[in-house]
Amino acid sequence: MVNSSASSITGLELKYWRISAIAKAKLLGIEAGEVDWLLQRVTTLTKLDLRLESYQHRQDILSRKSLRELTQLWQQRLTARVPLQYLAGYTHWRDFDLKVSPDVLIPRPETEAIVDLALEAIASSPELATGTWVDLGTGSGAIALALAQVLPKSTIYATDVSHTALNIAKENAKMLDLEARIIFKQGSWWSPLEHLQGQVSGMVANPPYIPTYMIPQLQSEVSLHEPHLALDGGDDGLMCLKHLLETAPLYLRSGGIWLSEIMMGQSPRLVEMLANQGSYHQIQAFTDLAGSDRFVLGYRK
């Protein structure tokens, strides 16, 4: 991520900056490893360089930030609890380095599994791999980009109500040379996709699912800095999920996949809602690597 307009910092300067930054982090209960995470993303230093401290005698370490700017960034982390990903402007997700800002939710590692679940779901229905797939509420574009990568013969649509978020998703697609594979549409959920009624092979979404009352109780990094538009799922957290399960049958083809991330504890209610809606069968809940229920999948009858 370091470009030709980067600053140059000496290894000795960076060594003392790192020592000071780690000491301040420990005092405030922030993991010391976050310092190295930030350095790996704004400088040319690798994880091994930092572990061995082999950089300290170098005279010209390239950095996207000057030492002063780096200090200002770290101060924001310490005092305002701004997430590291927003400070760096990038985060790693699956095989991608994605641009992020406070206008989009930071893609979580647990969300990576939703793409693998989609692939497993079509294993017995290979015709779905060549159809139309949609990522509703795309945010940074993470899920749409992953679908474009693993379903090379499919057409991928990505929607978001936020114009700013959609621009970031487009930038990520361009950066990853996947812009020709994804059709971006601004609008709420299915609203820009009326022409796809009855044609969609798979819907994948990571909608807002946090109950409104819980948002102030989340970590400061989330409650103060991540977009509430991407978090707030209404009184019970199920408002957006309910809308998606009610509207998707109009768009999904027979056998089409409905797949969404959820909050821990929501799967029994959501499985029941999908069953009661009447348009779905083979409804299943799936756990993440920590054993928490995290995803619900169903097939259009």
LINRACOR-V472968 format. One line per field, one symbol per residue. psi: psi as a letter, one per 20 degrees, with the letter a starting at -180 (. if undefined). A space follows every 50 residues. Layout:
psi->???
This chain:
psi->ipaijqrpqqhgghghggggggghghhjkpphhhghgghhiirjqrhggh gikiiijqimpqqiqrhghgggghhhgghikpqhhhghiqqppdjqoppq riiqqppqhhihihhhhgghhjhimhhhijbpqqoplhdijgggghghgi mijrppqpqqhoggghhggggggghjkjhiipoppprodihjkhijpjip hpppqmrpjpqgiigiirqhhghihqphhigojagjijghgggghhhhhh hprpiqpopqqrqpiiggghggggghhiiqrlpqqqrahijpphqpqrqp .
